[in-house]
Every structure is written in C-alpha cells, then in structure tokens.
Amino acid sequence: MNILHRLFPPLGKRRAMRIAMRHCQPELESFKHCSASIDQLNIYCKPTEPCWLIYAPWLDGRDREVLRSSRIIMVSKSSGEVLYDGSANDEG
C-alpha cells in the first residue's frame, strides 16, 4: 500500500451512495443498488479509474410509464467525484 493510498483511502460503498444521492437529490428509497462491476456496461467513454456504479431514478416521474434505459451514476472510489451520470444503454 503506497503513502497516497494510506493518506487518501479509497471511497467506500456507503459514501458513494451518499454522493450519488446528493448529486440528484431524490428520496432515499429510489436508489436500486450499488456495485463495483462496470465491465458489462455498454457506455461510451467509460471511466478507467475504479468507481462505484449506482443505479438511480431518472426523477422525471415517468419511471414506471416508459420502457427505457436505466440511469447510472458512477462515483470515483478515490476522489468521490461523479464521473458519469446518464444512460446505462441497457434498454430493449
């Protein structure tokens, strides 16, 4: 473990969820789940650094009315920055 890793430990799953919630500000129950696996996603310009993948609501009130792609938020494990907020390209 290098010195930077000790001074700035990787971001945990719970903190990533809080950052995503602050980012889009829905009700807490709206988030589906959080994982670290982004390999199966078909996202253009996928972040190369380790990040948490959070499935989030679209917040337009139409989540149950429309067949569409899931919304995902990717939060950097090292900095806590939101790296991606958009379509998971998993519709159809």
Secondary structure, DSSP 8 states (H G I E B T S, - for coil): --HHHHHS----HHHHHHHHHHHH---GGG--EEES--TT---TT---S-EEEEEE---SS-TTTS----EEEEEETTT--EEEEEE-S---
